[in-house]
Amino acid sequence: MPNQPSYRCASLKLISLILLVFALTAPVQTAGANEQNAKTLRFNVSPNGYPPYLIVEDNQPAGIMWDVVTLIAERIGYEVVAEQIPRKRVDAMLQEGYIDGTPRAIEWTDNPDQFLFTDPVVAVEEVLFIPAGSELQYRKPEDLFNRTIVTHLGYSYPKLEPHLEKEKIRRFDVSRDRDMFTFLLHGKRFDAAVADRLVGQWILLNEGLQGQFRISEETISKYPFRLMLRKDWADFAEQFNEELASVRESGELDTILARYR
């Protein structure tokens, strides 16, 4: 019994020493965790997506751009968090830091100099989808004279616009890409539909209509689809571009594209 007080004293000193060590090391661990969490890309997928580039089902993102961005981001040490931002608010929320990146073509941006763009991930090509039994061959706008094409409501087509204004080519507007093919398939007065190549292929794949149409070799328009970032993301953009080149060269990009055709 006489040794009990010294035993308790030694125990208390040992516990105090352990607590001191824990207190000194805890801030270091927290800083490391914060640094890791900072390597996050908040990526806009929009509320309704843009199939097949972005697909949002049950709040689960997918699509060409999502697959490419998440693949590359993981390899360069970033976690991608999906954000659903309406189109009209994207630019402002990107500049204010609520999101870090969004898919965009430079040509679709009002003030592109305010942002940083990566190398193109994929080309957005507008082409003509023509019923399989039609004799129409499109090589130049004049081939559409005296014909009616199904177009997207609110879209302009610079290559065709002068002829549309003079009504040498007639347009019939619909609000959804999917409806273009319904009208074209069942409406005898329609000759072709202007749609994005990959969007059209995605719709035909999901609707089981792949043999019903052929696609013109000549494009109506072609825009490189990129990742748009804030200008302070230059280091990320450089790493992204390097890895994107590798993904393209290895054939991984083609594999991703093939999933949605």
C-alpha distance (Angstrom), angle and dihedral (degrees) to the residues before:
residue distance angle dihedral
M1 . . .
P2 3.84 . .
N3 3.86 90.7 .
Q4 3.86 95.5 54.4
P5 3.87 97.8 91.3
S6 3.81 92.8 52.5
Y7 3.82 90.1 47.7
R8 3.80 90.8 52.8
C9 3.80 91.1 47.6
A10 3.78 92.1 52.2
S11 3.80 90.7 48.8
L12 3.80 92.6 51.1
K13 3.80 90.8 49.6
L14 3.81 90.6 50.9
I15 3.82 92.2 49.9
S16 3.82 90.9 47.8
L17 3.79 90.1 51.1
I18 3.82 92.0 50.7
L19 3.81 91.5 49.4
L20 3.81 90.7 49.1
V21 3.80 92.0 51.5
F22 3.82 90.8 48.4
A23 3.81 91.8 49.4
L24 3.79 91.9 50.8
T25 3.79 94.9 48.1
A26 3.83 98.4 41.5
P27 3.84 96.2 75.7
V28 3.80 90.8 52.0
Q29 3.80 91.1 53.7
T30 3.79 91.9 47.2
A31 3.81 91.9 51.5
G32 3.78 89.9 51.0
A33 3.80 91.1 51.0
N34 3.79 91.4 49.0
E35 3.78 91.2 49.9
Q36 3.79 90.3 51.8
N37 3.79 92.7 47.9
A38 3.81 89.7 51.0
K39 3.84 89.7 67.1
T40 3.77 92.9 78.8
L41 3.79 127.4 124.3
R42 3.80 112.3 -150.4
F43 3.79 99.4 -154.4
N44 3.80 124.5 -167.2
V45 3.80 114.8 -130.6
S46 3.86 94.1 167.3
P47 3.83 122.3 -127.2
N48 3.81 95.7 -85.1
G49 3.79 99.7 25.6
Y50 3.80 123.1 -140.0
P51 3.83 106.0 -100.9
P52 2.94 127.0 -112.4
Y53 3.83 92.9 9.6
L54 3.80 91.4 49.9
I55 3.79 124.7 9.9
V56 3.80 123.7 -174.3
E57 3.81 116.6 -171.9
D58 3.81 121.3 162.9
N59 3.82 87.2 -11.9
Q60 3.81 89.6 -60.5
P61 3.83 112.7 126.1
A62 3.79 124.8 -142.8
G63 3.81 137.4 144.8
I64 3.79 138.5 105.5
M65 3.80 98.0 -63.2
W66 3.80 93.6 42.3
D67 3.81 91.7 50.0
V68 3.80 93.4 48.5
V69 3.81 95.9 43.7
T70 3.81 94.9 47.0
L71 3.81 91.9 45.8
I72 3.80 93.4 52.1
A73 3.81 96.0 37.6
E74 3.79 91.6 55.1
R75 3.80 91.3 51.6
I76 3.79 92.9 52.6
G77 3.81 93.7 44.7
Y78 3.81 104.9 -96.8
E79 3.78 131.6 126.2
V80 3.83 115.0 -142.4
V81 3.80 118.7 -139.1
A82 3.81 116.8 -167.9
E83 3.82 117.4 -131.0
Q84 3.80 124.4 -173.2
I85 3.81 107.0 -143.9
P86 3.84 123.3 168.4
R87 3.82 112.9 -116.0
K88 3.82 95.5 -114.3
R89 3.82 92.1 56.5
V90 3.80 99.9 42.1
D91 3.82 100.3 91.5
A92 3.80 94.6 47.1
M93 3.80 94.1 45.1
L94 3.79 90.5 48.4
Q95 3.80 92.2 52.8
E96 3.80 91.5 45.7
G97 3.81 92.2 52.2
Y98 3.80 100.2 -113.1
I99 3.81 88.8 121.3
D100 3.80 130.9 18.6
G101 3.79 104.6 -151.9
T102 3.79 146.4 7.0
P103 3.83 135.2 -177.0
R104 3.79 110.7 -99.9
A105 3.77 145.4 148.0
I106 3.80 115.1 -127.6
E107 3.81 88.6 -130.3
W108 3.83 91.1 59.2
T109 3.80 94.2 54.3
D110 3.80 122.2 95.9
N111 3.81 95.8 -151.3
P112 3.82 106.3 18.2
D113 3.82 93.1 166.8
Q114 3.81 88.8 70.1
F115 3.80 91.7 63.7
L116 3.79 142.4 52.3
F117 3.81 120.6 -121.5
T118 3.78 129.3 -159.6
D119 3.78 124.7 -141.1
P120 3.83 113.7 -74.8
V121 3.79 114.9 -76.4
V122 3.80 96.3 -169.7
A123 3.81 137.2 -14.8
V124 3.80 120.1 -107.0
E125 3.80 103.7 -144.2
E126 3.78 126.2 -174.7
V127 3.78 110.7 -151.3
L128 3.77 138.6 162.7
F129 3.79 119.3 -93.8
I130 3.82 107.3 -154.8
P131 3.82 127.7 -171.1
A132 3.79 109.2 -100.7
G133 3.81 93.1 -121.2
S134 3.82 95.7 50.2
E135 3.80 121.9 108.1
L136 3.82 91.8 -147.3
Q137 3.80 114.1 127.7
Y138 3.80 115.6 -172.1
R139 3.80 119.1 -153.6
K140 3.81 101.5 134.0
P141 3.84 136.8 10.4
E142 3.80 91.5 -100.0
D143 3.80 88.2 68.3
L144 3.80 87.3 70.7
F145 3.82 96.4 54.1
N146 3.82 112.5 131.3
R147 3.80 90.3 10.8
T148 3.82 132.6 111.0
I149 3.78 120.5 -128.7
V150 3.80 127.4 -166.8
T151 3.81 109.8 -124.8
H152 3.79 138.5 179.3
L153 3.80 115.6 -96.4
G154 3.81 110.9 -107.3
Y155 3.81 95.4 12.6
S156 3.79 123.0 122.4
Y157 3.78 124.6 -152.0
P158 3.82 109.4 -157.3
K159 3.79 93.5 -168.0
L160 3.81 91.4 55.3
E161 3.80 101.0 28.5
P162 3.84 99.0 95.8
H163 3.81 90.1 54.0
L164 3.80 93.6 43.1
E165 3.81 90.7 52.7
K166 3.80 90.6 53.3
E167 3.82 89.5 44.0
K168 3.78 91.7 -124.6
I169 3.80 82.0 128.7
R170 3.80 117.6 36.0
R171 3.81 122.4 -145.1
F172 3.80 130.5 -156.3
D173 3.81 113.1 -162.0
V174 3.80 126.1 -144.7
S175 3.80 127.4 176.6
R176 3.81 100.2 -135.4
D177 3.79 130.5 51.8
R178 3.80 91.1 -137.2
D179 3.82 91.3 57.7
M180 3.81 91.1 57.7
F181 3.77 91.4 71.9
T182 3.80 93.9 44.2
F183 3.81 91.5 55.2
L184 3.78 92.6 42.4
L185 3.80 93.2 49.3
H186 3.80 96.8 46.2
G187 3.82 104.1 26.8
K188 3.79 113.4 83.7
R189 3.81 93.8 -162.8
F190 3.82 94.1 61.6
D191 3.80 120.5 88.6
A192 3.81 105.2 -177.2
A193 3.80 144.1 -14.4
V194 3.80 127.3 -127.0
A195 3.79 109.5 -138.3
D196 3.77 141.9 143.5
R197 3.81 109.1 -84.0
L198 3.82 96.8 -129.0
V199 3.81 93.5 39.3
G200 3.80 90.0 52.4
Q201 3.79 93.5 46.2
W202 3.81 89.9 49.7
I203 3.82 92.1 51.9
L204 3.80 93.5 46.6
L205 3.81 90.6 48.2
N206 3.80 92.7 52.1
E207 3.81 94.4 42.2
G208 3.81 94.9 46.2
L209 3.82 91.8 -120.2
Q210 3.80 100.4 121.6
G211 3.81 94.2 122.2
Q212 3.79 94.9 47.5
F213 3.81 98.8 74.5
R214 3.77 142.3 35.5
I215 3.79 126.3 -150.0
S216 3.79 125.8 -127.7
E217 3.79 116.2 -117.0
E218 3.81 90.7 -144.0
T219 3.80 114.3 75.9
I220 3.79 128.3 -136.5
S221 3.81 91.1 -151.6
K222 3.80 139.4 -14.0
Y223 3.80 127.2 -157.7
P224 3.82 128.3 175.5
F225 3.83 110.0 -120.6
R226 3.79 111.4 -142.7
L227 3.77 143.5 164.3
M228 3.82 111.9 -92.4
L229 3.83 115.2 -150.8
R230 3.78 140.7 168.4
K231 3.79 114.1 -88.4
D232 3.81 92.1 -111.2
W233 3.82 88.7 66.7
A234 3.81 93.5 74.6
D235 3.82 93.9 121.4
F236 3.79 91.4 52.7
A237 3.82 91.5 47.0
E238 3.80 91.3 52.5
Q239 3.80 92.4 50.7
F240 3.80 90.9 43.6
N241 3.81 92.5 52.8
E242 3.81 92.4 49.4
E243 3.79 92.6 51.1
L244 3.83 92.2 42.4
A245 3.80 89.6 58.0
S246 3.81 89.4 52.6
V247 3.81 92.3 47.7
R248 3.80 90.1 51.1
E249 3.80 94.0 46.2
S250 3.81 93.9 47.5
G251 3.81 92.8 53.1
E252 3.80 93.5 -115.9
L253 3.81 91.0 120.4
D254 3.82 90.9 54.7
T255 3.80 89.2 50.6
I256 3.80 90.7 53.9
L257 3.81 92.2 47.9
A258 3.80 91.1 50.0
R259 3.81 90.9 61.1
Y260 3.79 91.2 66.4
R261 3.81 102.9 41.3
